Amino acid sequence: MRLRILAVGKLKQPGLEALVSDYTRRSRSFLPLELVHLRDLAALRGRTQPASSGPRVVLDERGEQITSETLADWLGTWRAAGIRQVDFLIGDAHGFDHADREAADRVMGLSRLTLPHRLAQVLLAEQLYRAGTILAGHPYHH
C-alpha cells in the first residue's frame, strides 16, 4: 500500500524539508510515503483520486482526534482489504470547507491546536512512519 500526502504549499524551510525527507526515506520499508506539494486548494482537489480507488483522509482541526495506534489500525485494515493507495490531504491556511470534509472517507485532526500547514506536513509524515513501525512490530513506537 502506498501513502500520499497531498499538501497545499511547499515547506520552504530546509530543516522541515530534511525532517520530511528523513521520515519518507525511513518509511519505505514499512509503508511507502510520497509527499506532493500543490499550488493551491483547487490543484489539490484536482489531484485527489476518485473515492473508489482508495480512502481519502482530510486533515482538519475539527476532525477525529486519534492515537498513533488507531492510525496504524486504520492503515492495517485498509491494507488487509487490498487498498493500494491512501491519500492524506492538508489544505491551505484556511483549511477545508464542509463539502471537502463530507467527501472524505475520514476527517482526522492532528491536534485541537491550529497548526501551520507546513508543520502539519512534518507531523503527519512522522505519524505515518510511526504507524508503519507499529504494524511491523518495530520498536520505534516505544
Helices and strands as residue ranges (DSSP letters): E 2-8, H 14-27, E 33-38, H 41-47, G 51-53, E 56-65, H 68-80, E 85-90, H 98-103, E 106-109, H 117-136, G 139-141
